[in-house]
Amino acid sequence: MSIDLKQEFKNKQYQNVSEYINKVLSLIEKEEINQEEAAWITKETVEGFRENVNPGFLAYRKTVTKDGQFAAVEWSDNGSCFKDVNGKEYIDCLGGFGIYNVGHRNPKVVKAVTDQLKRQALHSQDLLDPLRAMLAKILGEITPGDLKYAFFTNSGTESVEAALKLAKMYSKRTTFISTTRAFHGKSLGALSGTAKGMFRKPFLPLIPGFRHVPFGDIDMMKKTFEVCSSVGEDVGAVILEPIQGEGGIILPPENYLKEVRELCDQYGSLLIFDEVQTGMGRTGKMFAAELYNVVPDIICLAKAFGGGVMPAGAVVATENVFNSWFDNPFMHTTTFGGNPLACAAAIATIGVLLEEKLPDRAAEVGEYFLQELKEAAKGQEDKVLEIRGQGLMIGIEFHEDEIGYEVSKGMFDHGILVAGTLINSKTIRIEPALTISYEEVDKVVSTFKQVLSQVKK
């Protein structure tokens, strides 16, 4: 093909892409779409996932039929719910894996972001950006103990990466202790702390120096500290989720976190709490660390930190730990972390959590939710192994994976979104907005009871 023909083909290709873009933007602009538009969006979504995103999602998502003729495609959201392109409303008990603590499209968070967007979207990277300083000050006030300095990220795995690097620079030690069933993210450093072999094996070897011990087993934790010390591989830090999320909503044994804190102090090691999922009011306190009266040296935040409007995360550390980055603040950086829109969202989110006392509400509604689910499961002990949780972080564990799948699929068909965990597929999670109403809770419980009774072993 000649150069002129190639250019003509490329021009035609660009023209087609431009027309497609304009059609997409015109749909985004609309407050309401008709049936024909909804059908086009569904078709384009399924085809796009199959041809350009990853066809594996079509097999994985319970919201897509086996042959792909129909798919639930989300289109709008508000409060505790979202709607698909056909206008069907769902109570969201997955909550984006715990990002919608203040609800979907909370008006105060949306306003803060749009107000900031009208003035400046991103920062120059060279001058001092005010919202970063203000958000860091707020975090210094509300985080436990003497946590003080903040570094901002875009996601949970980035927060974990920053925490691991900060711990290494502080102590110059290279040994970390994580736990079984842990989930800390999927970038190489975070994945080194994550427990599930399925995610780890394709990328081995990972970051050296990580040891995994059973979550909740303080004796094994002690022995690991002792062995590491005796062979000259002193532990730099222990990284833990105070309550394991992806592991199946696993609560720590009584005094376990306090005893881990004492071990870290004894051996001069840091304690990192991964509160990406437990933070921002989810468990009935602003941070799960407060539930157990334990102060970490570093805390990792993300998910709900951006109010369900902006991707945002943070690492907050004590001055003693963070000062290893004082001499060279460019030792660890990120282009978009702490950008003005994300900071505006996080500031507004914290404001809503405090003003509306949502952590307290999570404790109250969560206790009611948990007890009602347990009551609904009575007589179905051959299907349900355990229902457990803290605040609005609840797990329903079944005897078999297939039962959990059938229950979650059945609830989805009735307009309620729940999902399994990445570590333990037998457990489905309940992580709704902290603003969920009692009426919505009752609907979820009654639907769970109905669906569970219809599922066969």
N, C-alpha and C positions, 0 to 999 in steps of 0.2 A: 504494500500500500504506500502511495506517495505521501510526502510530508503534508501537502495540501489536503488530501483526502483524510489523513489522520486528524488534522486540525478541524476539518469540517465535522468529522465524527465526534470529536471531543466537544465542539461547540454545541452540537445537537444534544449530547449527553448532559452537558451543563444546563441547557435549556429545560430538559425534562426534570432534572433535579430541582431547578428553581421553581418550576410549576408545582412539583410535589411539596416543596417547602412551603410555598404560599398556601396550599390547601391545608397543610397541617397547622400553620399559624392561624388561619381563618377559623379552624375548629377550636383551637386553644382560646381564641377571642370570644367564642360564644358562651353565653351562660347556660343555654339549653341546646341540646342536639336532638334531631329527629331520628326515627327508626332506621332510615336509610343510612344516615351518617354513622349511627351506632354499629350497624352491620359492617360498614366499610372499615371502621376503626378496629373492630374485632378481627376481621379478615387480615388486615395489615399487621396487626399485633402478632397473631399466630404465625403468619408467614415470615414476619421479621425475626421472631425468635427462632423459627426453624432454619432460616437461610442466613441470618446475619448476627444473631446473638449467641444462642446455644440451644440446639434442639433437645438437649437433655432436660431443660426446664419443662418442656411440654410433657415429658414422661413423668417428671417429678411432681408437678403441680396437680393437686387433687381437683383444682378448679377447671381443669381442661379434660374433656372427654377422651376416651381411648384413641379415637380416630381423628380427634382435633376438629370435629364439626362445630363444636361450641366451646367457648371459653369465657370465664368471668373476667372481664377487663375493668380494673378500677378506673374511675374517672373523676370523682369529686369526694370531698369529705367534710365533716363538721362534727364537733362535739365528741361523742364516743363512737361515732359511726362513719362509714364510708358508703358510697354508692357505686355500682358498676355502670357501664355505658348504657345499659337498658333501664336504668333507674331503680333497680332493686337495692334496698338498703340492708346493710349488714352491721350488727353490733361487733365492734372490733375488740376481741379478747386476746389477740396476738399483739396488737399495738406496735407493729413494726419491730418486733422483738424487744419492746420496751422503750420506744422513743417518744410515745405520745402521752407522757405523764400529765401534761397540762391540757390534754385534749387535742383533737384534730383542729388545725387552723385556729388556735386560740387567738381571739381578736387583738389582745394586747401584744402578743408576740408578733403577729402579722403587721400590726401598726408600727411597731418599733423598727421592723425590717424595712417596710415600705418608706417610712419617714427617712431612714438612713439612706436608702436607695436613691431618694430624690436629691440627696446632697452629694453622696460619694459612695460608690459600690465597693471598690477595693482601694488599698492604700499604696503609696508610692514605693514602699519598702525602705525608704531612706530616712524620712522624717519620723518624728515620734507620733504615733497614732493614739488619740486620747481614749477611745473605748477599751483598748487593750489594758491600759493602766487602770481604768475605772473598774473593769471586770475583775482584774487581778486583786484589787483592793477588796472588792466584795467577797471574793473567794477566801481571802485571808481572814475575813471576819467570820464567815459561816462554817468553814471546815474545822474539824476537831483539833484540839490541842494547839500546838505551835506551828502547824502547817502555815506557810506564809507566802512563798514565791510560786508563781504559776507560769507554765509554758503551755501555749495553746496549739491544738492539733485539729485535724479534720475528722478523725474517727477513733474508735476504741483501740484498734490494733496500733495506730500511730501513738496513742497515749502510752500503751504498753512498751513500744519500742523506745520511746523517750525515757520512760522510767528505768528500763534496763540499762540504757546508756548512762543515765545519771548515776545509777548505783555503781556501775563499773568505774566511772571517773572518780566518784567519791572515795571508794575504798581500795581501788586498784586490784580488787579480788575478782575472780572470774567464775566462781562456783555459785550456782543458783539452785534453790530447792523449790520445786513446784509440786503439785499433787495430782493424783489420779482423778479422772473425770474433769480436770480443769479445762477451761476454754479461755484463751487469752487473745485469740486472733490468728490470722493466717499468713502474715508476713514472716520472714524467716526467724527473726528474733522472737516474736510473739508465739509463733508456731513451735519453737523450741520449748516453751513453757506449756503449751497446749498438750493434752494427754492422748487424744484419740489417734491410734496408729494409722487408721485409714487416711487421715489428712497428712500424717507425718512421713510415712514410708516413701512416697514418690519423690520426696525432696531431701532425703538423707544424703550426706550428713548435714545436720542442722548446726546451730551455734553450739560449740562445745561447752561443757561445764554444767549442763543441766542434770539434776537428779530429780526423779519423781518418787514421792512416797504416798501411801494411802491417805486420802483426805479424812481428817478426824482422828487419825492414829498418832497421838502425841508421843507414844513410846518409840515408834519408828522414826518420827521426826528427831527425837533426842539422839537415837543411835546414829542417824545420818549425820547430824552435827558432830558427834563424837568422832566418827570415822573420818569425816572430811578434815577435821582439825588434826587428827593423829597422822594423816598422810600428807599434811602440808597443803591441802586444798581448802583453806578456810572459806566459809560461806560468805559471799558478798551480800546476798539478800534472799529472803523468802518471799515469793509472790503467791498471793491467795485471793480468791473471791470469798468475801465473808460468808455469802450464801452462794452456792454454785448454781448458776443459771442453766447454761447449756448442758451441764452434767445431769440435769433432771430435777432441779429445784431441791438441792440437798442442803439442809441446815446443819451447822456445825454442832458437835456435842457440847454440852455445858462446859464452860471454862476453857475450851480448846483454844480459842483465839487469844485469850489472856496468857495461856501457857506458851503459845508460839511467840508472843511478844516478849515474854520473860527469857525464852531461849535466845532470841535475837539479841537482847540486851546482854546476856551472859557471854555470848561469843562475839560481840561487837559487829553484828550483822544488821542490815536494814530490813524493815518489814514493809512490803509493798502491798497495798490493798487495791485490787482491781475492782473498782465500783462502777464499771461501765454500765452494768445492768442494774445493780442494786442502789445506785446513787440517785439523787434528785427526788427523794421522797418515796420511792417505790415500796420500801419495806416498813413504812410507818415512822421512820425518822428521816431527816434530810439525807443522812449517810448511814449505811448499815453499821459502820464502825461505832456509831453512838448506841446502837442496840446492845452491843457487847462491852461498851465502856473500854474500848481499846483504841489507841491512837497510833496509826502507822507513821512511818517516816516519809512515805510517798503515797499519794492516792491518785488513781487513774479514773478519769471521767469521760463520758461521751454519750452516745445514744440520746437520752432525754435532755442532755445538756443544752442542745440547740432548740428545745421547745417543739420538736416535730416539724420545724419550719426550715432550719438551716443545719447542714452537717457541721458539727462542732464538738470538740473534745478539749480536755485539759489534763495536765499533770500538775499537782500541787505538792510541794515538798517543804521541809523545814529549811531555815536559813543555813543551818550547819551542813545539810546535804547539798543544797542548791548552789552554795558559794563556789563549788568546783567549776561552775560555768561563768562565774563573775569575770574572770580574767579575759575570757574569750567567749562572748555571747553568740558567736557564729559557729561554735563547736557543734551545735545541733540546731538546724533551722528547717523551716517549711514555708513555701511561698504563700500558701493560702491560709495556714493556721492563724487564728486570731484576726481574721479580716474583719472590717467594720460591720458587715452584715451579720456575720456569725456572732460577734461580740454583742451587737444590739439584741439579737435573738436570745442569747444566754442571759443577759442582764434582765430582759423582760420576763424570761422564764423564771428566774429566781424570784423576781418581784411577785409573780403570780403565785408561786409556791408558798411564799411567806404571807402574802395578803389573804389568800383564801385558805390558809392552814391545810394545804393538801397532804403533807406528810401525816398529820393527825387524822385526816379523813381516810387516808389509805389504811391506817391501822384499824379504824372503826369499821369501814366498809369491808375491808379484807377479812376481819374476824367473822363478820356476818356471812360473807360469801363462802368462806372455808367451811363453816358449820353447816350451811345449807347444802353444799355439795356433798358433804359426808352423809347428811340425812338422806339425800336423793339416791345415794349409792347403796343404802342399806338393802340387804337381800340380794345384792349383786357381787358378793365377795368372791365368787368364782371368776369374775371378770376384772374387778378392781382390786389391786393389791394394796394401794395406799393413796390417800389424798393428804397433802401436806403443803405448808407454805408459811409465809410471813408477810403481813400487809397484803398488797395486791400483786404478789408474786407467788402464784399457786401452781402446784404440779399435781396432775392426776396420773398415777402410774398403774398400768394394766399388767396382767399376767403375760400377755402376748402382744407383739408388735401389731399384728393384724387387727386386734380388738381396738387398739388406740387409733389406727388408721380409719377403721369403719366408724368409730364414734366421731372423730374430727370431720370426716366426710359427711356424715349424717347431719351434724350440727351446721356445717356450711350450707347444706341444702335447705336448712331452715333459717338461714340468714344470720348465722353466727360464725365468726372466724376464730378458730383456735389452730394450734399447730404443735407438732412434736418438737423435740430438741435435736440439736446437731450431734450430741453425744449419746443420748439415750432415746431411741425412737419409741420406746414403750411408754414414755411419759409425754403427755400433752400439757402445754403450759397455758395458764390463764394470766395474762398481763394487760388488762384493759387500761384505759385512761383513768387517772386518779379522780376524775370528775364523773365517772359512771354513776348513774342514778340507781336507787334501790329497785325501781321498777325494771330497769334493764338487767340488773343482777338476777331478779326473780325470773325474768324471761330466759336468761341463760341457764339457770338451774333447772327450770321446768323442761326446757328443751333437752338438756343433758339427760335428765331422768327418762324422758320419752325415748330418746335415741338409744340410750344404754339398754333399755328393756327390750328393744327390737333387734339388737345385735346378737348374733349367735356365736357361741364359742367356737 
